[in-house]
């Protein structure tokens, strides 16, 4: 192990274990050459292994979004399985139930701490999004051209802060390019209405064209929330 590796690793538990990597969910009842004895070091977020204590790290497992559970259906063996979708499973074998419980407890805590960290980061991103956007969410929008004129399409609407424009997209990912947009300064009226197939509707009329945008929400409360917000940011619309 290099000096750099030593400084990066803060070990919370360690020791020799038997390991097997497999894409299959089934575990061989009898040991074969695929089982290797390795020295494992568990940190707060990763599981490292090498041939011996102090030797070069052969592999590492980032524990984010992993699950750890006891492998059932095997007699006289104490095995844990670390599983993550679309990844190889890692099987760990222990000398006793007590040793397995000790490792399982610490691995479960490391996994829990990793997932909690992910959740905190997502919350921070969400708060940053809230700072940049006044309002956003999924609504239905009726097409206005050609064969799509009478069809409702699901669109993700975004009203950006300090930008009097209502954008709509096919997905939640806003990367500077929208499917379409409505200039809020050009809105003449915002009228609550009921469509034949959608009861919670809005009609948005513009000064510059005869086009009327038809939008529908999932509920009355959602409809009113969008209507009030759009009216607040449409300076030239009459109520």
LINDA-V583825 format. One record per backbone hydrogen bond with DSSP energy under -1.0 kcal/mol. NH is the residue of the N-H (numbers start at 1). CO is the residue of the C=O. E is the energy in kcal/mol with one decimal. If there is no record, write none. Layout:
nh = <NH	NH>
co = <CO	CO>
e = <E	E>
This chain:
nh = <6	7	8	9	12	13	15	17	18	19	20	22	35	36	38	39	40	41	42	43	47	48	49	50	55	58	59	61	63	66	67	69	71	80	81	82	83	87	89	90	91	92	93	94	100	101	102	103	104	105	106	107	108	109	110	111	112	113	114	115	116	117	118	119	120	121	122	123	124	125	126	127	128	129	130	131	132	133	134	135	137	139	140	141	142	143	148	149	151	153	155	156	157	158	159	161	163	165	166	167	168	169	179	180	182	184	186	187	188	189	191	193	195	201	202	203	204	205	207	213	215	216	217	223	224	225	226	227	228	229	230	231	232	233	237	238>
co = <2	3	4	5	42	42	40	38	93	36	91	89	32	19	17	50	15	48	13	46	61	41	59	39	52	49	49	47	45	63	83	81	79	92	69	90	67	84	22	82	20	80	18	78	96	97	98	99	100	101	102	103	104	105	106	107	108	109	110	111	112	113	114	115	116	117	118	119	120	121	122	123	124	125	126	127	128	129	159	159	157	155	216	153	214	151	145	146	148	141	139	169	137	167	135	132	160	163	182	158	180	156	168	168	166	164	183	184	205	205	203	201	198	193	215	191	213	189	186	204	202	140	200	219	220	221	222	223	224	225	226	227	228	229	234	188>
e = <-2.0	-2.0	-1.3	-1.1	-3.5	-1.2	-2.0	-2.7	-1.6	-2.6	-1.8	-2.4	-1.7	-2.4	-2.9	-3.5	-2.8	-2.7	-3.4	-3.0	-2.0	-2.8	-2.2	-1.8	-1.8	-2.6	-1.5	-1.8	-2.4	-1.9	-2.7	-2.0	-2.5	-2.6	-3.1	-2.9	-3.1	-1.7	-3.1	-2.2	-3.2	-2.8	-2.6	-3.0	-2.0	-2.5	-2.1	-2.2	-2.9	-2.5	-1.6	-2.8	-2.7	-1.6	-2.1	-2.5	-2.4	-2.6	-2.2	-2.5	-2.0	-1.9	-2.0	-2.1	-2.2	-2.2	-2.3	-2.1	-2.0	-2.3	-2.5	-2.3	-2.2	-2.4	-2.4	-1.4	-1.3	-2.3	-2.6	-1.3	-2.0	-2.7	-2.8	-2.9	-2.4	-2.7	-1.3	-1.4	-1.2	-2.6	-2.9	-2.9	-2.8	-2.7	-3.0	-2.8	-1.2	-2.9	-2.8	-2.9	-2.4	-2.1	-1.3	-1.6	-2.3	-1.9	-1.5	-1.0	-3.1	-1.4	-2.8	-2.6	-2.4	-2.2	-3.2	-2.7	-2.6	-2.1	-2.5	-2.7	-2.6	-2.6	-3.0	-2.1	-2.5	-2.0	-2.1	-2.4	-2.6	-2.0	-2.6	-2.2	-1.9	-1.4	-1.2	-2.4>
